[in-house]
Amino acid sequence: MKVEFFFDAKRTKTASYIILDEGTKKCAVIDSVLDYDQASGKTYTENADNLVNYILQNNLELEWILETHVHADHLSASQYLKQRLGGKIAIGANITKVLAYWQPIFQEEQMNLDGSQFDKLWQDGESFKIGNLEVRVIATPGHTPACVSYLIDDYLFTGDTVFSPLVGTARTDFPGGSSAELFDSVQKLYTLPPQTKVCVGHEYPESNAQPVIITTIKEQMLNNCSINKNTDKQEYIARMKAKQVDKPVPQLILPALHVNLLAGKVPQFIKIPVNKL
């Protein structure tokens, strides 16, 4: 198994990953980024092409295009990757809960409530393979109802469930979010072996500092500033509630949700629902 990460330092601070089974040359991408300029309404593929070029240059076969959740701060490049390289787009089965909330707001006909715009919806505990690599899906709701983490060998890809220890955990004030559920999800992850490598979905380094993309379960349990081994659940819930009062939404939340709930398909027109957030 080999893991390559690609960090969008310029715009979204997103970490995308390629997981490769070196024996079969089959691979998966986790949490890709489609670049988007909101002022002009223009998409471009600088970040996605970094993934495409790596896969082509190494003669890999893309089997899976995996999402940890529906992102609210960047557009997914999943459809672009599928068009260029093939592969199946997959997300957690609770995407149907997210769709039930947002589809009536966007009034988008292609935003199928059953999630059939995605190729595969993962159930908690389900397993699948990347080549010969075994992958286990772990439901980790809290940031959104549909969040999942992927455990591959001794690597755990958490999306926004936990970040680097200095950043903590994701926000929980989006529709369907829950601080109590996120706390329980993190506790579930903390039962994994302490040496398990934790690969996060975002990192927000200070100026000129290197991003901390990969930590371990042990480091998270000891040092995560939001939830560590000594954190009380009710204190965490209260702290998150106070922290998120009047917290601004991500700049790209509405374009990102429109595209990402279509499994990364960019429509002819992106809708901006007024007075709905």
ZIZI-V723262 format. One record per pair of residues at least 4 apart in sequence whose C-alpha atoms are under 6 Angstrom apart, sorted by sequence separation. I is the first residue (numbers start at 0). J is the second residue. D is the distance in whole Angstrom. If there is no record, write none. Layout:
i:I j:J d:D
i:I j:J d:D
This chain:
i:7 j:11 d:6
i:8 j:12 d:5
i:20 j:24 d:6
i:36 j:40 d:6
i:44 j:48 d:6
i:48 j:52 d:6
i:52 j:56 d:6
i:80 j:84 d:6
i:81 j:85 d:4
i:98 j:102 d:5
i:102 j:106 d:6
i:128 j:132 d:5
i:140 j:144 d:5
i:150 j:154 d:6
i:162 j:166 d:6
i:172 j:176 d:6
i:204 j:208 d:6
i:218 j:222 d:6
i:219 j:223 d:5
i:223 j:227 d:5
i:226 j:230 d:5
i:251 j:255 d:6
i:252 j:256 d:6
i:255 j:259 d:6
i:256 j:260 d:6
i:259 j:263 d:5
i:7 j:12 d:5
i:20 j:25 d:6
i:36 j:41 d:5
i:54 j:59 d:5
i:81 j:86 d:6
i:128 j:133 d:5
i:150 j:155 d:4
i:162 j:167 d:5
i:171 j:176 d:5
i:258 j:263 d:5
i:7 j:13 d:5
i:19 j:25 d:6
i:35 j:41 d:6
i:128 j:134 d:6
i:140 j:146 d:5
i:149 j:155 d:6
i:162 j:168 d:6
i:171 j:177 d:5
i:204 j:210 d:5
i:221 j:227 d:6
i:258 j:264 d:6
i:6 j:13 d:6
i:19 j:26 d:4
i:35 j:42 d:4
i:127 j:134 d:5
i:139 j:146 d:5
i:149 j:156 d:5
i:161 j:168 d:4
i:171 j:178 d:6
i:220 j:227 d:4
i:258 j:265 d:5
i:6 j:14 d:5
i:18 j:26 d:5
i:34 j:42 d:6
i:126 j:134 d:5
i:139 j:147 d:5
i:148 j:156 d:5
i:160 j:168 d:6
i:202 j:210 d:6
i:220 j:228 d:5
i:5 j:14 d:6
i:18 j:27 d:5
i:34 j:43 d:5
i:126 j:135 d:5
i:138 j:147 d:4
i:148 j:157 d:5
i:160 j:169 d:6
i:5 j:15 d:5
i:17 j:27 d:6
i:34 j:44 d:6
i:125 j:135 d:6
i:137 j:147 d:5
i:159 j:169 d:5
i:4 j:15 d:6
i:17 j:28 d:5
i:33 j:44 d:6
i:125 j:136 d:5
i:137 j:148 d:5
i:4 j:16 d:4
i:16 j:28 d:6
i:124 j:136 d:5
i:3 j:16 d:6
i:16 j:29 d:5
i:123 j:136 d:6
i:124 j:137 d:6
i:136 j:149 d:5
i:199 j:212 d:6
i:3 j:17 d:5
i:15 j:29 d:6
i:98 j:112 d:6
i:123 j:137 d:5
i:135 j:149 d:6
i:198 j:212 d:6
i:2 j:17 d:6
i:15 j:30 d:5
i:32 j:47 d:6
i:123 j:138 d:5
i:135 j:150 d:5
i:198 j:213 d:5
i:2 j:18 d:5
i:15 j:31 d:5
i:134 j:150 d:6
i:197 j:213 d:5
i:1 j:18 d:6
i:95 j:112 d:6
i:134 j:151 d:5
i:197 j:214 d:5
i:1 j:19 d:5
i:95 j:113 d:6
i:196 j:214 d:6
i:197 j:215 d:5
i:0 j:19 d:6
i:95 j:114 d:6
i:196 j:215 d:4
i:0 j:20 d:5
i:195 j:215 d:5
i:0 j:21 d:6
i:194 j:215 d:6
i:195 j:216 d:6
i:63 j:86 d:5
i:64 j:87 d:6
i:65 j:88 d:6
i:193 j:216 d:5
i:62 j:86 d:4
i:63 j:87 d:5
i:64 j:88 d:5
i:65 j:89 d:5
i:66 j:90 d:5
i:193 j:217 d:4
i:61 j:86 d:5
i:142 j:169 d:6
i:89 j:117 d:6
i:92 j:120 d:4
i:142 j:170 d:6
i:88 j:117 d:6
i:89 j:118 d:6
i:91 j:120 d:5
i:92 j:121 d:5
i:142 j:171 d:5
i:88 j:118 d:5
i:89 j:119 d:5
i:90 j:120 d:5
i:91 j:121 d:5
i:92 j:122 d:6
i:87 j:118 d:6
i:89 j:120 d:6
i:144 j:175 d:6
i:143 j:175 d:6
i:143 j:176 d:5
i:25 j:59 d:6
i:27 j:61 d:6
i:142 j:176 d:5
i:24 j:59 d:5
i:25 j:60 d:5
i:26 j:61 d:5
i:27 j:62 d:6
i:141 j:176 d:5
i:25 j:61 d:6
i:26 j:62 d:6
i:27 j:63 d:5
i:28 j:64 d:5
i:29 j:65 d:5
i:30 j:66 d:5
i:141 j:177 d:5
i:27 j:64 d:6
i:28 j:65 d:6
i:29 j:66 d:6
i:141 j:178 d:6
i:162 j:199 d:5
i:141 j:180 d:5
i:140 j:180 d:6
i:141 j:181 d:4
i:33 j:74 d:5
i:140 j:181 d:6
i:154 j:195 d:6
i:155 j:196 d:6
i:158 j:199 d:6
i:159 j:200 d:5
i:32 j:74 d:6
i:33 j:75 d:5
i:153 j:195 d:5
i:154 j:196 d:5
i:155 j:197 d:5
i:156 j:198 d:5
i:157 j:199 d:5
i:158 j:200 d:4
i:32 j:75 d:5
i:33 j:76 d:4
i:155 j:198 d:6
i:31 j:75 d:6
i:32 j:76 d:5
i:31 j:76 d:5
i:139 j:184 d:5
i:93 j:144 d:6
i:94 j:145 d:5
i:93 j:145 d:4
i:91 j:145 d:5
i:164 j:219 d:6
i:91 j:147 d:6
i:167 j:223 d:5
i:167 j:224 d:5
i:168 j:225 d:6
i:164 j:222 d:5
i:167 j:225 d:5
i:178 j:236 d:5
i:164 j:223 d:4
i:165 j:224 d:6
i:164 j:224 d:6
i:68 j:145 d:6
i:68 j:146 d:5
i:67 j:146 d:6
i:67 j:147 d:5
i:67 j:158 d:5
i:26 j:129 d:6
i:25 j:130 d:5
i:23 j:130 d:6
i:20 j:130 d:6
i:117 j:262 d:6
i:116 j:262 d:6
i:110 j:261 d:6
i:72 j:249 d:6
i:72 j:251 d:5
i:72 j:252 d:5
i:71 j:252 d:4
i:74 j:255 d:5
i:73 j:255 d:5
i:71 j:255 d:5
i:75 j:259 d:6
i:71 j:256 d:6
i:78 j:263 d:5
i:14 j:200 d:5
i:77 j:263 d:5
i:78 j:264 d:6
i:13 j:200 d:6
i:14 j:201 d:5
i:76 j:263 d:6
i:13 j:201 d:5
i:75 j:263 d:5
i:12 j:201 d:6
i:12 j:202 d:6
i:69 j:259 d:6
